[in-house]
């Protein structure tokens, strides 16, 4: 988005009091096709223009102000003043219906009225042949030097007073506008209109950044970082405690990771380390699966929020702030997923359904970053919300010229700078997604029965080259994974800080909690509770009891009645085993009535 500061830099502001001692200078008129390129908001490029303070560069407050303050150079838009498909400012500016029907027309007419005042009344400038020639394509039946500003100023006063009374924005107009009349001088009108466009606090859509959703974002990042650190810490502990034992044993499989080796991952079922290893490995996969669905909902909601037609907003600044926040959480919501997915691959835990879910979220993030807000769509939204009689049954100009003054209840920022997240998305995410895709397909080729024994010369398909007896290639691969993990851990921490920057005392006010916000807080509950359950209770064993086997196996046993679902049936199985193992001939003659069918054993917990 080409900000409106480019207009102000080209318009030298002068005092509203003309000097008789200064001779008139020629006015310069520049004509542009349209304002579309500078009015549309593209978060990927323009998010840096937002800050926590007053900001008029992403709205049109400064554009409107410079149009009436007077300067030697003035910019007009060819797309404005269209009447029946033809540009004619002489006709359009004399009709309220056309005057306020578009941003370009509103700006052109206000600028022409200001130009008429400075050239005709104040005599500070004069219209030369070049300026007349440049403006002739939009003046229609009239000329620039003979432009009548009286109807424009009357329409401007009428619309301003109606807008200040009925547009419903949170900040009222200055009392000087109420004192204006159709007989007021041009200088009085311009002085009063200088504060017509207010600075308003944007109200954030709670579905995008409500208190419950904010907590859920924070829990996602914190749990991902904690789970990663727990995995690394546990792997180091295994390597330290099992070091001597491994030296005394043959190293047939020395290159396999600790979390995926049965010998080091699942030791004795009664061992304390066994429950930790299974808890971490299981939670890594289940947390990633839960993230897929959570981030999927966030991405879809963000895409809909960035598209103006699918959301609401009281004024243009509020719409772009909501879009910027939606873009920020959509682009960076995949950062915890990248951290966990890289950790899974590094530890040798892979499956296709988790990887495909992760890849789909990345594609949705790419789609979200390409979304753009078009001002013409926002103008249609404002027109559907309010039509003011004084403005020719068009929306209030304040809805699109009001500047944003922070965010209501929070100070939104993109710590440390939006450029960092942009570079992470363009560079780091691209490198990571390519590496993960290659690694996933290499693992598939290593495991598939058709390709697992394929060779190209001495190279086995799907294996990373070792490069000599010292295996420098494998060492390089190991350190690449470590560096990638640390990089994403740091970026996730920075993203977490950026989320905490928005928290204030009003962020979690009681009136901001809705049904959906409460549900959003509990989304990570099952995964967190499951982790602590496995850590404290240990992994369940495969067997005949109802609480035997991994969770999916236990559910399958109950639903399909492969194992008895009551305490009595469990006792019967126990009695049957007792009678079968007993030496009492009477008990041994008792034959069981039926033998239950065993459910399929799950060999791999993960």
C-alpha positions as a Python dict, from the first residue, in 0.01 Angstrom:
ca = {
    (1, 'X'): (0, 0, 0),
    (2, 'X'): (143, 337, -100),
    (3, 'X'): (73, 538, 209),
    (4, 'X'): (-76, 881, 201),
    (5, 'X'): (243, 1030, 335),
    (6, 'X'): (357, 1048, -28),
    (7, 'X'): (82, 1300, -89),
    (8, 'X'): (176, 1513, 209),
    (9, 'X'): (542, 1520, 110),
    (10, 'X'): (451, 1661, -227),
    (11, 'X'): (212, 1922, -86),
    (12, 'X'): (393, 2205, 86),
    (13, 'X'): (165, 2332, 357),
    (14, 'X'): (121, 2703, 387),
    (15, 'X'): (-41, 2932, 637),
    (16, 'X'): (-412, 2993, 606),
    (17, 'X'): (-343, 3366, 624),
    (18, 'X'): (-246, 3492, 278),
    (19, 'X'): (33, 3739, 243),
    (20, 'X'): (-27, 4036, 17),
    (21, 'X'): (344, 4096, -21),
    (22, 'X'): (406, 3761, -185),
    (23, 'X'): (330, 3748, -558),
    (24, 'X'): (105, 3470, -689),
    (25, 'X'): (275, 3155, -808),
    (26, 'X'): (145, 2903, -1058),
    (27, 'X'): (-37, 2599, -922),
    (28, 'X'): (80, 2258, -1036),
    (29, 'X'): (-171, 1981, -1103),
    (30, 'X'): (-74, 1613, -1118),
    (31, 'X'): (-323, 1360, -1249),
    (32, 'X'): (-324, 994, -1149),
    (33, 'X'): (-544, 717, -1277),
    (34, 'X'): (-689, 601, -944),
    (35, 'X'): (-625, 567, -575),
    (36, 'X'): (-672, 188, -580),
    (37, 'X'): (-302, 112, -546),
    (38, 'X'): (-268, 329, -237),
    (39, 'X'): (-608, 264, -81),
    (40, 'X'): (-597, -117, -79),
    (41, 'X'): (-436, -284, 223),
    (42, 'X'): (-204, -581, 170),
    (43, 'X'): (-103, -712, 516),
    (44, 'X'): (203, -896, 389),
    (45, 'X'): (360, -566, 279),
    (46, 'X'): (172, -305, 481),
    (47, 'X'): (154, -454, 831),
    (48, 'X'): (463, -257, 935),
    (49, 'X'): (268, 67, 892),
    (50, 'X'): (55, -20, 1193),
    (51, 'X'): (177, 68, 1541),
    (52, 'X'): (38, 109, 1887),
    (53, 'X'): (-7, 484, 1866),
    (54, 'X'): (-194, 726, 1643),
    (55, 'X'): (-156, 626, 1281),
    (56, 'X'): (-311, 801, 986),
    (57, 'X'): (-83, 659, 719),
    (58, 'X'): (-309, 359, 657),
    (59, 'X'): (-623, 572, 647),
    (60, 'X'): (-713, 884, 451),
    (61, 'X'): (-712, 1144, 725),
    (62, 'X'): (-386, 1295, 608),
    (63, 'X'): (-497, 1276, 246),
    (64, 'X'): (-814, 1469, 322),
    (65, 'X'): (-630, 1722, 539),
    (66, 'X'): (-369, 1802, 276),
    (67, 'X'): (-640, 1838, 11),
    (68, 'X'): (-794, 2139, 188),
    (69, 'X'): (-490, 2304, 350),
    (70, 'X'): (-347, 2432, 26),
    (71, 'X'): (-19, 2378, -150),
    (72, 'X'): (149, 2463, -474),
    (73, 'X'): (110, 2107, -601),
    (74, 'X'): (-217, 1916, -603),
    (75, 'X'): (-294, 1558, -702),
    (76, 'X'): (-624, 1465, -868),
    (77, 'X'): (-757, 1122, -965),
    (78, 'X'): (-894, 1040, -1306),
    (79, 'X'): (-1120, 769, -1162),
    (80, 'X'): (-1303, 1028, -952),
    (81, 'X'): (-1592, 1248, -1060),
    (82, 'X'): (-1741, 983, -1284),
    (83, 'X'): (-2090, 1065, -1406),
    (84, 'X'): (-2246, 808, -1638),
    (85, 'X'): (-1904, 658, -1696),
    (86, 'X'): (-1738, 988, -1789),
    (87, 'X'): (-1515, 1201, -1562),
    (88, 'X'): (-1683, 1537, -1507),
    (89, 'X'): (-1593, 1710, -1181),
    (90, 'X'): (-1795, 2017, -1274),
    (91, 'X'): (-2115, 1812, -1260),
    (92, 'X'): (-2016, 1558, -994),
    (93, 'X'): (-1910, 1815, -736),
    (94, 'X'): (-2242, 1998, -767),
    (95, 'X'): (-2440, 1687, -669),
    (96, 'X'): (-2424, 1534, -319),
    (97, 'X'): (-2515, 1198, -465),
    (98, 'X'): (-2199, 1195, -676),
    (99, 'X'): (-1982, 1405, -444),
    (100, 'X'): (-1973, 1141, -167),
    (101, 'X'): (-2020, 833, -383),
    (102, 'X'): (-1650, 738, -384),
    (103, 'X'): (-1326, 825, -212),
    (104, 'X'): (-1169, 966, -528),
    (105, 'X'): (-1465, 1196, -600),
    (106, 'X'): (-1479, 1314, -240),
    (107, 'X'): (-1109, 1394, -248),
    (108, 'X'): (-1119, 1559, -594),
    (109, 'X'): (-1407, 1789, -507),
    (110, 'X'): (-1257, 1892, -172),
    (111, 'X'): (-922, 1957, -338),
    (112, 'X'): (-1082, 2159, -620),
    (113, 'X'): (-1276, 2369, -369),
    (114, 'X'): (-951, 2438, -183),
    (115, 'X'): (-777, 2522, -511),
    (116, 'X'): (-1057, 2763, -605),
    (117, 'X'): (-1021, 2940, -271),
    (118, 'X'): (-643, 2982, -296),
    (119, 'X'): (-652, 3094, -660),
    (120, 'X'): (-974, 3297, -679),
    (121, 'X'): (-1033, 3436, -329),
    (122, 'X'): (-694, 3447, -159),
    (123, 'X'): (-499, 3506, -479),
    (124, 'X'): (-206, 3309, -341),
    (125, 'X'): (-176, 3095, -657),
    (126, 'X'): (-298, 3121, -1014),
    (127, 'X'): (-398, 2856, -1269),
    (128, 'X'): (-155, 2841, -1556),
    (129, 'X'): (-194, 2684, -1899),
    (130, 'X'): (-15, 2365, -1795),
    (131, 'X'): (-238, 2313, -1491),
    (132, 'X'): (-548, 2381, -1697),
    (133, 'X'): (-436, 2136, -1960),
    (134, 'X'): (-359, 1862, -1706),
    (135, 'X'): (-695, 1899, -1532),
    (136, 'X'): (-902, 1928, -1852),
    (137, 'X'): (-955, 1550, -1875),
    (138, 'X'): (-1160, 1544, -1554),
    (139, 'X'): (-1323, 1890, -1557),
    (140, 'X'): (-1582, 1795, -1819),
    (141, 'X'): (-1797, 2092, -1918),
    (142, 'X'): (-1610, 2341, -1698),
    (143, 'X'): (-1257, 2468, -1652),
    (144, 'X'): (-1020, 2461, -1358),
    (145, 'X'): (-984, 2838, -1337),
    (146, 'X'): (-1362, 2891, -1332),
    (147, 'X'): (-1451, 2611, -1090),
    (148, 'X'): (-1735, 2716, -859),
    (149, 'X'): (-1657, 2610, -502),
    (150, 'X'): (-1978, 2740, -340),
    (151, 'X'): (-2194, 2427, -404),
    (152, 'X'): (-1904, 2206, -292),
    (153, 'X'): (-1862, 2392, 37),
    (154, 'X'): (-2237, 2384, 103),
    (155, 'X'): (-2251, 2009, 41),
    (156, 'X'): (-1945, 1960, 258),
    (157, 'X'): (-2103, 2144, 551),
    (158, 'X'): (-2436, 1963, 517),
    (159, 'X'): (-2274, 1620, 496),
    (160, 'X'): (-2031, 1690, 781),
    (161, 'X'): (-2307, 1795, 1018),
    (162, 'X'): (-2525, 1496, 927),
    (163, 'X'): (-2231, 1257, 963),
    (164, 'X'): (-2130, 1394, 1301),
    (165, 'X'): (-2484, 1346, 1427),
    (166, 'X'): (-2578, 1008, 1279),
    (167, 'X'): (-2272, 802, 1180),
    (168, 'X'): (-2254, 636, 1523),
    (169, 'X'): (-1875, 646, 1560),
    (170, 'X'): (-1736, 646, 1912),
    (171, 'X'): (-1593, 998, 1892),
    (172, 'X'): (-1805, 1302, 1826),
    (173, 'X'): (-1706, 1594, 1606),
    (174, 'X'): (-1569, 1926, 1718),
    (175, 'X'): (-1831, 2185, 1807),
    (176, 'X'): (-1694, 2417, 1538),
    (177, 'X'): (-1857, 2197, 1273),
    (178, 'X'): (-2198, 2240, 1437),
    (179, 'X'): (-2156, 2618, 1418),
    (180, 'X'): (-2099, 2615, 1044),
    (181, 'X'): (-2365, 2726, 799),
    (182, 'X'): (-2398, 2763, 424),
    (183, 'X'): (-2303, 3128, 464),
    (184, 'X'): (-1972, 3052, 641),
    (185, 'X'): (-1658, 3159, 459),
    (186, 'X'): (-1431, 2908, 293),
    (187, 'X'): (-1158, 2974, 546),
    (188, 'X'): (-1397, 2907, 837),
    (189, 'X'): (-1512, 2582, 676),
    (190, 'X'): (-1160, 2461, 612),
    (191, 'X'): (-1055, 2546, 968),
    (192, 'X'): (-1347, 2350, 1111),
    (193, 'X'): (-1305, 2056, 873),
    (194, 'X'): (-944, 2017, 976),
    (195, 'X'): (-1063, 1801, 1268),
    (196, 'X'): (-1348, 1631, 1081),
    (197, 'X'): (-1162, 1300, 1050),
    (198, 'X'): (-1112, 1167, 1406),
    (199, 'X'): (-866, 925, 1560),
    (200, 'X'): (-1058, 623, 1689),
    (201, 'X'): (-964, 313, 1887),
    (202, 'X'): (-1022, -4, 1688),
    (203, 'X'): (-1238, -275, 1843),
    (204, 'X'): (-1091, -620, 1782),
    (205, 'X'): (-1317, -897, 1658),
    (206, 'X'): (-1335, -1140, 1956),
    (207, 'X'): (-1349, -1437, 1720),
    (208, 'X'): (-998, -1342, 1604),
    (209, 'X'): (-838, -1217, 1924),
    (210, 'X'): (-1077, -1251, 2215),
    (211, 'X'): (-949, -1342, 2564),
    (212, 'X'): (-1017, -1713, 2525),
    (213, 'X'): (-857, -1728, 2183),
    (214, 'X'): (-559, -1528, 2310),
    (215, 'X'): (-506, -1776, 2595),
    (216, 'X'): (-536, -2064, 2350),
    (217, 'X'): (-267, -1909, 2126),
    (218, 'X'): (-41, -1869, 2428),
    (219, 'X'): (-98, -2225, 2549),
    (220, 'X'): (-20, -2361, 2204),
    (221, 'X'): (317, -2187, 2186),
    (222, 'X'): (407, -2259, 2549),
    (223, 'X'): (312, -2626, 2531),
    (224, 'X'): (498, -2674, 2201),
    (225, 'X'): (815, -2518, 2343),
    (226, 'X'): (783, -2710, 2671),
    (227, 'X'): (725, -3039, 2493),
    (228, 'X'): (1026, -2980, 2271),
    (229, 'X'): (1250, -2898, 2569),
    (230, 'X'): (1117, -3202, 2756),
    (231, 'X'): (1198, -3422, 2457),
    (232, 'X'): (1550, -3286, 2426),
    (233, 'X'): (1610, -3310, 2799),
    (234, 'X'): (1484, -3667, 2813),
    (235, 'X'): (1696, -3767, 2513),
    (236, 'X'): (2007, -3623, 2680),
    (237, 'X'): (1919, -3805, 3000),
    (238, 'X'): (1885, -4134, 2813),
    (239, 'X'): (2216, -4079, 2639),
    (240, 'X'): (2386, -4000, 2971),
    (241, 'X'): (2239, -4282, 3178),
    (242, 'X'): (2257, -4548, 2908),
    (243, 'X'): (2602, -4455, 2784),
    (244, 'X'): (2796, -4715, 2974),
    (245, 'X'): (2540, -4984, 2899),
    (246, 'X'): (2555, -4913, 2525),
    (247, 'X'): (2935, -4930, 2522),
    (248, 'X'): (2920, -5283, 2659),
    (249, 'X'): (2666, -5395, 2396),
    (250, 'X'): (2710, -5444, 2020),
    (251, 'X'): (2632, -5130, 1819),
    (252, 'X'): (2424, -5285, 1545),
    (253, 'X'): (2182, -4997, 1537),
    (254, 'X'): (2386, -4712, 1679),
    (255, 'X'): (2246, -4446, 1447),
    (256, 'X'): (1883, -4480, 1549),
    (257, 'X'): (1740, -4219, 1781),
    (258, 'X'): (1666, -4280, 2148),
    (259, 'X'): (1293, -4219, 2127),
    (260, 'X'): (1238, -4466, 1844),
    (261, 'X'): (1450, -4757, 1961),
    (262, 'X'): (1251, -5018, 2148),
    (263, 'X'): (1553, -5093, 2369),
    (264, 'X'): (1590, -4734, 2487),
    (265, 'X'): (1240, -4599, 2439),
    (266, 'X'): (1035, -4873, 2605),
    (267, 'X'): (1246, -5044, 2867),
    (268, 'X'): (1077, -5261, 3126),
    (269, 'X'): (705, -5196, 3168),
    (270, 'X'): (764, -5143, 3538),
    (271, 'X'): (1044, -4895, 3487),
    (272, 'X'): (996, -4530, 3569),
    (273, 'X'): (1171, -4419, 3251),
    (274, 'X'): (935, -4627, 3038),
    (275, 'X'): (631, -4419, 3119),
    (276, 'X'): (824, -4099, 3047),
    (277, 'X'): (940, -4215, 2706),
    (278, 'X'): (597, -4333, 2598),
    (279, 'X'): (432, -4022, 2739),
    (280, 'X'): (661, -3791, 2542),
    (281, 'X'): (644, -3986, 2217),
    (282, 'X'): (267, -4028, 2232),
    (283, 'X'): (206, -3664, 2328),
    (284, 'X'): (427, -3537, 2045),
    (285, 'X'): (207, -3710, 1790),
    (286, 'X'): (-127, -3633, 1956),
    (287, 'X'): (-36, -3269, 2016),
    (288, 'X'): (58, -3230, 1651),
    (289, 'X'): (-273, -3385, 1548),
    (290, 'X'): (-462, -3149, 1779),
    (291, 'X'): (-266, -2854, 1638),
    (292, 'X'): (-372, -2951, 1287),
    (293, 'X'): (-740, -2903, 1370),
    (294, 'X'): (-690, -2594, 1584),
    (295, 'X'): (-470, -2417, 1328),
    (296, 'X'): (-708, -2527, 1052),
    (297, 'X'): (-991, -2340, 1226),
    (298, 'X'): (-764, -2037, 1281),
    (299, 'X'): (-655, -2029, 918),
    (300, 'X'): (-1008, -2049, 780),
    (301, 'X'): (-1131, -1781, 1022),
    (302, 'X'): (-833, -1559, 934),
    (303, 'X'): (-889, -1591, 562),
    (304, 'X'): (-1253, -1495, 607),
    (305, 'X'): (-1158, -1208, 837),
    (306, 'X'): (-904, -1064, 593),
    (307, 'X'): (-1161, -1068, 313),
    (308, 'X'): (-1364, -753, 375),
    (309, 'X'): (-1690, -895, 247),
    (310, 'X'): (-1688, -1157, 522),
    (311, 'X'): (-1645, -929, 824),
    (312, 'X'): (-1781, -616, 982),
    (313, 'X'): (-1617, -293, 1085),
    (314, 'X'): (-1731, 48, 1199),
    (315, 'X'): (-1463, 231, 1001),
    (316, 'X'): (-1180, 159, 758),
    (317, 'X'): (-905, 174, 1020),
    (318, 'X'): (-1082, -87, 1231),
    (319, 'X'): (-1114, -321, 935),
    (320, 'X'): (-744, -307, 850),
    (321, 'X'): (-640, -354, 1215),
    (322, 'X'): (-856, -667, 1240),
    (323, 'X'): (-714, -790, 910),
    (324, 'X'): (-358, -726, 1030),
    (325, 'X'): (-416, -922, 1350),
    (326, 'X'): (-581, -1207, 1160),
    (327, 'X'): (-287, -1214, 921),
    (328, 'X'): (-36, -1209, 1208),
    (329, 'X'): (-186, -1510, 1390),
    (330, 'X'): (-247, -1694, 1063),
    (331, 'X'): (107, -1655, 936),
    (332, 'X'): (270, -1733, 1269),
    (333, 'X'): (20, -1987, 1401),
    (334, 'X'): (210, -2254, 1209),
    (335, 'X'): (536, -2182, 1395),
    (336, 'X'): (458, -2424, 1683),
    (337, 'X'): (357, -2684, 1424),
    (338, 'X'): (692, -2646, 1247),
    (339, 'X'): (876, -2690, 1578),
    (340, 'X'): (692, -3011, 1668),
    (341, 'X'): (704, -3154, 1315),
    (342, 'X'): (1079, -3100, 1294),
    (343, 'X'): (1119, -3257, 1637),
    (344, 'X'): (916, -3560, 1524),
    (345, 'X'): (1129, -3608, 1214),
    (346, 'X'): (1451, -3559, 1408),
    (347, 'X'): (1345, -3828, 1654),
    (348, 'X'): (1240, -4061, 1374),
    (349, 'X'): (866, -4051, 1448),
    (350, 'X'): (685, -4020, 1115),
    (351, 'X'): (345, -4098, 973),
    (352, 'X'): (163, -3969, 670),
    (353, 'X'): (-165, -3851, 822),
    (354, 'X'): (11, -3618, 1067),
    (355, 'X'): (245, -3487, 798),
    (356, 'X'): (-39, -3423, 552),
    (357, 'X'): (-234, -3235, 819),
    (358, 'X'): (71, -3019, 889),
    (359, 'X'): (129, -2957, 517),
    (360, 'X'): (-233, -2849, 463),
    (361, 'X'): (-199, -2590, 743),
    (362, 'X'): (112, -2452, 577),
    (363, 'X'): (-73, -2419, 246),
    (364, 'X'): (-358, -2237, 422),
    (365, 'X'): (-105, -1999, 578),
    (366, 'X'): (27, -1926, 230),
    (367, 'X'): (-328, -1856, 110),
    (368, 'X'): (-390, -1626, 408),
    (369, 'X'): (-78, -1421, 340),
    (370, 'X'): (-188, -1353, -18),
    (371, 'X'): (-521, -1201, 86),
    (372, 'X'): (-577, -832, 28),
    (373, 'X'): (-835, -581, 148),
    (374, 'X'): (-990, -371, -126),
    (375, 'X'): (-1125, -33, -29),
    (376, 'X'): (-1408, -55, -281),
    (377, 'X'): (-1540, -360, -96),
    (378, 'X'): (-1517, -176, 234),
    (379, 'X'): (-1704, 119, 82),
    (380, 'X'): (-1984, -117, -18),
    (381, 'X'): (-1990, -247, 338),
    (382, 'X'): (-2021, 106, 478),
    (383, 'X'): (-2295, 184, 226),
    (384, 'X'): (-2495, -117, 341),
    (385, 'X'): (-2455, -17, 707),
    (386, 'X'): (-2551, 351, 684),
    (387, 'X'): (-2681, 591, 420),
    (388, 'X'): (-2692, 957, 523),
    (389, 'X'): (-2935, 1193, 354),
    (390, 'X'): (-2700, 1490, 395),
    (391, 'X'): (-2430, 1295, 208),
    (392, 'X'): (-2651, 1206, -88),
    (393, 'X'): (-2752, 874, 71),
    (394, 'X'): (-2389, 765, 85),
    (395, 'X'): (-2189, 650, 390),
    (396, 'X'): (-2029, 899, 624),
    (397, 'X'): (-1686, 1014, 502),
    (398, 'X'): (-1563, 969, 857),
    (399, 'X'): (-1590, 590, 817),
    (400, 'X'): (-1298, 591, 576),
    (401, 'X'): (-1103, 902, 672),
    (402, 'X'): (-1085, 827, 1046),
    (403, 'X'): (-738, 729, 1165),
    (404, 'X'): (-664, 446, 1406),
    (405, 'X'): (-549, 540, 1755),
    (406, 'X'): (-433, 205, 1888),
    (407, 'X'): (-659, -81, 1983),
    (408, 'X'): (-937, -68, 2238),
    (409, 'X'): (-824, -243, 2555),
    (410, 'X'): (-480, -339, 2423),
    (411, 'X'): (-171, -205, 2256),
    (412, 'X'): (-110, -423, 1955),
    (413, 'X'): (246, -465, 1833),
    (414, 'X'): (446, -707, 1624),
    (415, 'X'): (744, -769, 1852),
    (416, 'X'): (1024, -730, 1768),
    (417, 'X'): (936, -618, 1412),
    (418, 'X'): (700, -743, 1139),
    (419, 'X'): (996, -781, 903),
    (420, 'X'): (1131, -1066, 1118),
    (421, 'X'): (816, -1277, 1075),
    (422, 'X'): (808, -1194, 707),
    (423, 'X'): (1162, -1323, 661),
    (424, 'X'): (1086, -1631, 870),
    (425, 'X'): (789, -1709, 648),
    (426, 'X'): (979, -1649, 324),
    (427, 'X'): (1312, -1810, 415),
    (428, 'X'): (1299, -2033, 722),
    (429, 'X'): (956, -2184, 655),
    (430, 'X'): (1045, -2248, 292),
    (431, 'X'): (1369, -2427, 384),
    (432, 'X'): (1195, -2629, 654),
    (433, 'X'): (899, -2738, 440),
    (434, 'X'): (1130, -2853, 158),
    (435, 'X'): (1350, -3049, 398),
    (436, 'X'): (1048, -3209, 568),
    (437, 'X'): (896, -3315, 236),
    (438, 'X'): (1223, -3470, 121),
    (439, 'X'): (1269, -3646, 455),
    (440, 'X'): (911, -3779, 453),
    (441, 'X'): (948, -3928, 106),
    (442, 'X'): (1292, -4067, 191),
    (443, 'X'): (1144, -4240, 495),
    (444, 'X'): (863, -4380, 279),
    (445, 'X'): (1112, -4523, 32),
    (446, 'X'): (1314, -4677, 313),
    (447, 'X'): (1007, -4848, 459),
    (448, 'X'): (808, -4945, 151),
    (449, 'X'): (857, -5306, 48),
    (450, 'X'): (905, -5213, -318),
    (451, 'X'): (1177, -4951, -268),
    (452, 'X'): (1344, -5042, 61),
    (453, 'X'): (1613, -5252, -109),
    (454, 'X'): (1662, -5040, -420),
    (455, 'X'): (2013, -4918, -497),
    (456, 'X'): (2183, -4684, -741),
    (457, 'X'): (2531, -4828, -750),
    (458, 'X'): (2639, -4842, -386),
    (459, 'X'): (2381, -4583, -276),
    (460, 'X'): (2064, -4714, -111),
    (461, 'X'): (1751, -4520, -204),
    (462, 'X'): (1610, -4307, 76),
    (463, 'X'): (1931, -4297, 284),
    (464, 'X'): (2135, -3987, 354),
    (465, 'X'): (2492, -4034, 226),
    (466, 'X'): (2741, -4101, 505),
    (467, 'X'): (3047, -3968, 317),
    (468, 'X'): (3326, -4190, 439),
    (469, 'X'): (3402, -4393, 743),
    (470, 'X'): (3368, -4093, 974),
    (471, 'X'): (3014, -4047, 849),
    (472, 'X'): (3044, -3673, 806),
    (473, 'X'): (2721, -3664, 608),
    (474, 'X'): (2521, -3809, 897),
    (475, 'X'): (2690, -3570, 1139),
    (476, 'X'): (2597, -3279, 912),
    (477, 'X'): (2239, -3402, 897),
    (478, 'X'): (2219, -3429, 1275),
    (479, 'X'): (2348, -3077, 1328),
    (480, 'X'): (2117, -2940, 1057),
    (481, 'X'): (1815, -3076, 1247),
    (482, 'X'): (1946, -2928, 1572),
    (483, 'X'): (2003, -2582, 1424),
    (484, 'X'): (1659, -2587, 1262),
    (485, 'X'): (1497, -2684, 1592),
    (486, 'X'): (1676, -2410, 1787),
    (487, 'X'): (1586, -2150, 1523),
    (488, 'X'): (1216, -2235, 1549),
    (489, 'X'): (1233, -2242, 1928),
    (490, 'X'): (1369, -1885, 1929),
    (491, 'X'): (1111, -1762, 1679),
    (492, 'X'): (831, -1924, 1881),
    (493, 'X'): (951, -1749, 2195),
    (494, 'X'): (954, -1414, 2012),
    (495, 'X'): (604, -1484, 1880),
    (496, 'X'): (490, -1562, 2234),
    (497, 'X'): (631, -1227, 2354),
    (498, 'X'): (442, -1049, 2074),
    (499, 'X'): (121, -1210, 2199),
    (500, 'X'): (184, -1104, 2557),
    (501, 'X'): (241, -746, 2442),
    (502, 'X'): (-131, -706, 2378),
    (503, 'X'): (-239, -811, 2728),
    (504, 'X'): (-372, -536, 2954),
    (505, 'X'): (-603, -521, 3253),
    (506, 'X'): (-901, -491, 3019),
    (507, 'X'): (-804, -782, 2794),
    (508, 'X'): (-982, -1034, 3016),
    (509, 'X'): (-1274, -823, 3134),
    (510, 'X'): (-1587, -1019, 3224),
    (511, 'X'): (-1789, -867, 2941),
    (512, 'X'): (-1543, -1002, 2684),
    (513, 'X'): (-1595, -1366, 2776),
    (514, 'X'): (-1846, -1539, 2553),
    (515, 'X'): (-1948, -1898, 2497),
    (516, 'X'): (-1694, -1941, 2221),
    (517, 'X'): (-1412, -1786, 2426),
    (518, 'X'): (-1461, -2037, 2707),
    (519, 'X'): (-1455, -2325, 2458),
    (520, 'X'): (-1135, -2190, 2299),
    (521, 'X'): (-954, -2202, 2635),
    (522, 'X'): (-1020, -2574, 2679),
    (523, 'X'): (-902, -2688, 2336),
    (524, 'X'): (-562, -2809, 2463),
    (525, 'X'): (-699, -2969, 2779),
    (526, 'X'): (-718, -3330, 2656),
    (527, 'X'): (-358, -3333, 2529),
    (528, 'X'): (-213, -3177, 2845),
    (529, 'X'): (-412, -3404, 3076),
    (530, 'X'): (-311, -3707, 2869),
    (531, 'X'): (58, -3619, 2906),
    (532, 'X'): (40, -3596, 3285),
    (533, 'X'): (-170, -3912, 3301),
    (534, 'X'): (97, -4107, 3112),
    (535, 'X'): (376, -3954, 3319),
    (536, 'X'): (209, -4039, 3650),
    (537, 'X'): (28, -4364, 3573),
    (538, 'X'): (263, -4509, 3316),
    (539, 'X'): (178, -4670, 2985),
    (540, 'X'): (-108, -4924, 2983),
    (541, 'X'): (-22, -5284, 2898),
    (542, 'X'): (-181, -5493, 2629),
    (543, 'X'): (-401, -5750, 2796),
    (544, 'X'): (-751, -5863, 2880),
    (545, 'X'): (-840, -5596, 3132),
    (546, 'X'): (-1052, -5297, 3042),
    (547, 'X'): (-771, -5053, 3113),
    (548, 'X'): (-519, -5255, 2914),
    (549, 'X'): (-351, -5148, 2595),
    (550, 'X'): (-306, -4810, 2437),
    (551, 'X'): (-610, -4578, 2458),
    (552, 'X'): (-732, -4654, 2106),
    (553, 'X'): (-720, -5030, 2178),
    (554, 'X'): (-914, -4990, 2503),
    (555, 'X'): (-1187, -4793, 2328),
    (556, 'X'): (-1204, -5054, 2054),
    (557, 'X'): (-1232, -5333, 2312),
    (558, 'X'): (-1526, -5166, 2483),
    (559, 'X'): (-1717, -5068, 2169),
    (560, 'X'): (-1684, -5405, 2000),
    (561, 'X'): (-1715, -5605, 2323),
    (562, 'X'): (-1402, -5799, 2251),
    (563, 'X'): (-1327, -5784, 2621),
    (564, 'X'): (-1586, -5792, 2898),
    (565, 'X'): (-1716, -5448, 2994),
    (566, 'X'): (-1820, -5522, 3350),
    (567, 'X'): (-1632, -5601, 3666),
    (568, 'X'): (-1802, -5942, 3685),
    (569, 'X'): (-1662, -6049, 3349),
    (570, 'X'): (-1316, -5938, 3454),
    (571, 'X'): (-1350, -6154, 3765),
    (572, 'X'): (-1465, -6448, 3553),
    (573, 'X'): (-1153, -6423, 3340),
    (574, 'X'): (-941, -6407, 3652),
    (575, 'X'): (-1119, -6712, 3797),
    (576, 'X'): (-1070, -6901, 3469),
    (577, 'X'): (-698, -6841, 3480),
    (578, 'X'): (-686, -6947, 3845),
    (579, 'X'): (-868, -7271, 3775),
    (580, 'X'): (-647, -7349, 3475),
    (581, 'X'): (-326, -7299, 3671),
    (582, 'X'): (-446, -7472, 3988),
    (583, 'X'): (-329, -7823, 4090),
    (584, 'X'): (-672, -7904, 4236),
    (585, 'X'): (-824, -8176, 4008),
    (586, 'X'): (-1177, -8052, 4078),
    (587, 'X'): (-1099, -7699, 3962),
    (588, 'X'): (-905, -7824, 3657),
    (589, 'X'): (-1215, -8017, 3537),
    (590, 'X'): (-1410, -7691, 3519),
    (591, 'X'): (-1398, -7577, 3155),
    (592, 'X'): (-1467, -7216, 3058),
    (593, 'X'): (-1794, -7153, 2881),
    (594, 'X'): (-1640, -6928, 2619),
    (595, 'X'): (-1310, -6779, 2532),
    (596, 'X'): (-1307, -6410, 2447),
    (597, 'X'): (-1159, -6301, 2120),
    (598, 'X'): (-842, -6109, 2159),
    (599, 'X'): (-817, -5768, 2005),
    (600, 'X'): (-533, -5703, 1770),
    (601, 'X'): (-220, -5607, 1957),
    (602, 'X'): (-69, -5270, 1893),
    (603, 'X'): (302, -5316, 1842),
    (604, 'X'): (394, -4954, 1808),
    (605, 'X'): (268, -4715, 2071),
    (606, 'X'): (328, -4417, 1850),
}
